[in-house]
Amino acid sequence: MSSNAVLENVRRYRAIASLYRQTAAFRPLQRHSLLGEAERWEHLAISELEVYFSTHSSSRVHEQSAPWSYHEDCEALAVAA
């Protein structure tokens, strides 16, 4: 999956989580379940990033290129967005 697709998925997941948190602020009786849903969507966003970086870090090791840097990949993804 391309970095743009990963970033778009992460953006969507975090937007959904944000909507759940906002709704929880206005619905105190459902707050617990809504915040649980927000946490689930945040977890999906993190999982998406972890899979992307673990896949790309292993391919870089096989290429014998410069040492892999998490921060360089984060910057590359940020620039791609």
N, C-alpha and C positions, 0 to 999 in steps of 0.2 A: 504494500500500500504506500502511496506517495506521502511525502511529508505534508503536503497541502490537504490531503484527505484526512490525515490524522489530526491535524490542527483544526479542521472544520468539525470533525466529530467531537473533539475535546471542547471546542467552543460551544457546540450545541448541548453537550452533556452538562456543562457548567451553567449555561443559561437556564436549563430546565431545573437544576438544583437551586439556582437563585430564585426562580419563580415559586418553588416549594417553600423556601425560607420566607419569602415575602408573604405568601399566603398564611404561613404559620403565625406570623405576627398579628394577623387580623382574625384568626380563628383559634382562640385559646383552647377550646375543647378538643380540637384535632391537632394541636401543636405537636404532640409527641409523634404521631404517625407521619405527619408532614415533614418533620425534621428527619425522621428515619428515611423517608424517600429522598430527601435532599442529600443525605449522606450516601445513599446507594448510588445516586447519579454522580456524585463526586468520586466515588470509588471506581465507577466505570471510566471516568475521564483519566484517572491515574493509571488504571490498568491498560488503557489504550496507549498511553505514553510509555509505560514500562515495556510493553510488547514491542513497540516501534524501536525503542532504544536498544533493547536486548538483541533484536534481530539485526540492527545496523551495526552494533558494536562487534558482534561475532563475525560479520562479513568483513569488517575492517581488519580484524586480526588475521583473517585468512589472506587478505590482500598484501600483508606485510608493509603497509604504508606507515605513515607517522603514527605515533601512539595515539590511541583514542582519547578524546577529551569530552566529557559530558558537557562542559560549558561551551565548547565550540559547537557541538550539535544543537544545544539550546539556542545559541545565537543564530545558527543557520536556520532553524525552524522559525525563530522570531522574524528574521529578515524575509523568509518566504511568505509569511502571513501578510 
